[in-house]
Amino acid sequence: MKIDVDVDQLREGLLDRAGSAAGVGFPAAMLDVVDIEDESPQELLARAEREGLDLRDFAVDDDCGASDDWCPGSVHPFSS
């Protein structure tokens, strides 16, 4: 199964999580915010997996043309 992940949406989701953690008393989470802003798409995917996020929540809607073509802002983390 292939999942096309919207990298911008994934980055936003990770930033929201880290910002929320910092806001409820975990100031060290602000370091995560800085890291997330600078991470490559592959690093974001690895972070999301470590944090147990379901990448299907960040799937790109198939409205970019042909069904298996790459869409701007997406990355193909898995295929089978």
C-alpha positions as CSV (number, residue, x, y, z in Angstrom):
1,M,0.0,0.0,0.0
2,K,1.4,3.4,-1.0
3,I,0.6,6.5,1.0
4,D,1.3,9.9,-0.4
5,V,1.9,12.2,2.6
6,D,1.4,16.0,2.5
7,V,4.7,17.1,4.0
8,D,3.4,20.5,4.9
9,Q,0.4,19.1,6.6
10,L,2.6,16.6,8.5
11,R,4.9,19.4,9.6
12,E,2.0,21.5,10.8
13,G,0.6,18.5,12.8
14,L,4.0,17.8,14.4
15,L,4.4,21.5,15.2
16,D,0.9,21.6,16.8
17,R,1.7,18.6,19.0
18,A,5.0,20.1,20.1
19,G,3.5,23.6,20.7
20,S,0.7,22.0,22.8
21,A,3.2,20.1,24.9
22,A,5.2,23.3,25.5
23,G,2.0,25.2,26.4
24,V,1.0,22.7,29.1
25,G,4.3,22.8,31.0
26,F,6.9,21.0,28.9
27,P,9.2,23.9,27.9
28,A,11.7,21.5,26.4
29,A,9.2,20.8,23.7
30,M,10.1,24.2,22.2
31,L,13.4,22.6,21.1
32,D,11.3,20.1,19.1
33,V,9.5,23.0,17.4
34,V,12.9,24.3,16.2
35,D,13.9,20.9,15.0
36,I,10.6,20.2,13.2
37,E,10.9,23.5,11.3
38,D,14.3,22.5,9.9
39,E,13.7,18.7,9.3
40,S,13.7,17.2,5.8
41,P,10.6,15.2,4.7
42,Q,12.3,11.9,5.5
43,E,13.1,13.2,9.0
44,L,9.5,14.3,9.5
45,L,8.3,10.8,8.5
46,A,10.7,9.2,10.9
47,R,9.6,11.5,13.7
48,A,5.9,10.8,13.0
49,E,6.6,7.1,13.2
50,R,8.4,7.5,16.5
51,E,5.5,9.5,17.9
52,G,3.0,6.9,16.7
53,L,1.2,9.1,14.3
54,D,-1.0,7.5,11.6
55,L,0.4,8.8,8.3
56,R,-3.0,8.2,6.7
57,D,-4.2,11.2,8.6
58,F,-1.8,13.3,6.5
59,A,-2.5,11.6,3.1
60,V,-2.7,13.7,0.0
61,D,-6.1,13.7,-1.7
62,D,-5.8,12.3,-5.1
63,D,-6.7,15.4,-7.0
64,C,-3.3,16.1,-8.6
65,G,-3.9,14.2,-11.8
66,A,-2.9,10.6,-12.6
67,S,-3.4,8.3,-9.6
68,D,0.2,7.3,-9.1
69,D,1.9,10.6,-10.0
70,W,3.8,12.7,-7.5
71,C,1.9,15.7,-6.2
72,P,3.8,18.9,-5.1
73,G,4.4,18.8,-1.3
74,S,4.0,15.1,-1.1
75,V,6.4,12.2,-0.4
76,H,6.0,8.5,-0.9
77,P,7.2,7.0,2.4
78,F,5.8,3.5,1.7
79,S,5.0,1.3,-1.2
80,S,4.2,-2.4,-1.4
